[in-house]
Amino acid sequence: LLESVYPGIDIDMEHACPNCATMLSEADIGMGWTPCASNDYQTVCHACSSKFVPKFSVSCKDASFEGSQGKGTPLYCDHLSPWVLLREIRSVIAATGVESILDVKFRKGSDISASLWWNMVVTFRRYKLPFIFLLQGSFQNQLILPSPSLNESSTGSVH
């Protein structure tokens, strides 16, 4: 479904250490985060022990996709640890409610909300968690997940 909303989507997770230029994978970046540190945006390079804020980019072939430099450009996001992401999302929910995160406007543009939304997608994908609920509002007058039918049997099967 992500591809149907963002045709030609490409999320580039590799990042070069700014100190030693070692290419770091998403797993390398994750291993460098300090567990449970909700205020630490940095990771540590396994090759040189340098601390830096990792980034990832999101590109899309859709001309209306708005990146960091305007429409049609990639969106560059700080790659947040799960603990920082949790703190940031809790803050948004406390201020504006959970519905704001599911609103299409939350992920449009190149501001912090779009970066948070893409971090949720990246984190959920990394840990193999479902994230399609984040696409609510992308399909006019349609729910993404099937809802139980009134006539559904008690076995809980979904049609």
C-alpha positions in Angstrom: 0.0 0.0 0.0 2.9 2.4 0.6 3.8 2.1 -3.1 0.3 2.9 -4.1 0.3 6.2 -2.1 4.0 7.0 -3.0 4.8 5.6 -6.4 8.5 4.8 -6.9 9.2 5.2 -3.2 12.8 4.8 -2.2 14.0 5.0 1.4 17.7 5.1 1.6 18.9 4.0 5.0 22.7 3.8 4.4 24.7 6.6 6.0 28.4 7.4 5.9 30.1 8.3 9.2 31.0 12.0 8.9 34.3 11.2 10.7 35.7 8.1 9.0 33.3 7.7 6.0 32.5 4.1 6.9 29.2 3.2 5.4 26.7 2.2 8.1 23.6 0.1 7.6 20.4 0.6 9.4 21.5 -2.2 11.8 24.8 -0.5 12.4 23.1 2.8 13.3 20.7 0.9 15.6 23.5 -0.8 17.4 25.1 2.6 18.1 22.1 4.1 19.9 22.1 4.3 23.7 19.3 2.1 25.0 16.4 4.0 26.6 18.0 7.4 26.0 15.0 9.5 24.9 17.0 12.7 24.6 20.0 11.3 22.7 19.7 11.9 18.9 23.1 10.5 18.2 24.5 7.1 17.3 28.1 5.9 17.5 30.1 4.7 14.5 31.4 1.1 15.2 34.6 1.8 13.2 35.8 5.0 14.8 33.5 5.6 17.9 32.5 9.0 16.6 29.0 10.3 17.7 26.7 11.9 15.1 23.1 12.3 14.2 22.2 9.7 11.5 20.0 10.6 8.6 18.0 8.8 6.0 16.3 10.0 2.8 12.9 9.4 1.2 12.5 9.8 -2.6 9.3 9.4 -4.6 8.7 9.6 -8.3 5.4 11.4 -7.7 6.0 15.1 -8.7 3.8 16.3 -5.9 6.0 14.7 -3.2 7.6 17.5 -1.2 11.1 16.9 0.0 13.6 19.0 1.9 14.2 21.4 -1.1 10.6 21.5 -2.4 8.5 19.4 -4.7 10.2 16.5 -6.5 13.2 16.5 -4.2 14.2 13.9 -1.5 13.1 14.4 2.0 16.1 14.2 4.5 15.2 13.1 8.0 17.1 12.6 11.2 17.0 8.9 11.9 15.6 8.7 15.4 16.1 5.9 17.9 12.9 4.2 19.0 13.2 5.9 22.4 13.5 9.4 20.9 10.7 8.6 18.4 8.4 7.4 21.3 9.0 10.7 23.2 8.4 12.8 20.2 5.2 10.9 19.2 3.9 11.1 22.8 4.4 14.8 22.7 2.4 15.2 19.5 -0.4 13.0 20.8 -0.6 14.9 24.1 -0.7 18.2 22.2 -3.0 17.4 19.2 -4.4 13.8 19.7 -3.7 10.6 17.9 -6.0 11.6 15.0 -3.4 14.2 14.0 -0.8 11.5 13.2 -3.3 9.7 11.0 -4.2 12.8 9.1 -2.7 13.1 5.6 -1.5 16.6 6.4 0.8 15.2 9.2 3.1 13.5 6.6 2.9 16.1 3.9 5.7 18.6 3.4 9.2 18.7 4.8 8.6 19.8 8.5 9.2 17.8 11.7 5.8 16.1 11.5 6.7 14.5 8.1 10.1 13.4 9.5 8.3 11.8 12.5 5.9 10.0 10.2 8.7 8.6 8.0 10.6 7.6 11.2 7.5 5.6 12.3 7.4 3.9 8.9 11.1 3.1 9.0 11.0 1.9 12.7 7.8 -0.3 12.1 9.3 -1.8 9.0 12.6 -2.5 10.8 10.9 -4.4 13.6 8.4 -6.0 11.1 5.4 -4.3 12.7 2.3 -3.4 10.8 2.2 0.3 9.7 -0.5 0.5 7.2 -2.8 2.2 9.7 -0.5 5.2 9.2 -1.9 5.5 5.7 -5.4 6.3 6.9 -6.9 9.2 4.9 -5.0 8.2 1.7 -7.9 6.2 0.3 -11.0 8.4 0.0 -13.9 7.0 1.9 -12.3 3.6 2.4 -10.8 1.9 5.4 -7.4 0.4 4.9 -8.0 -2.6 7.2 -11.1 -4.6 6.8 -13.6 -4.0 9.6 -15.6 -6.9 11.1 -18.9 -7.5 9.4 -22.1 -7.5 11.5 -22.8 -11.0 10.0 -19.4 -12.3 10.8 -19.2 -15.6 12.7 -17.7 -15.8 16.2 -14.6 -17.4 14.8 -13.2 -14.0 14.1 -12.3 -14.6 10.5 -11.9 -11.6 8.3 -13.2 -11.6 4.7 
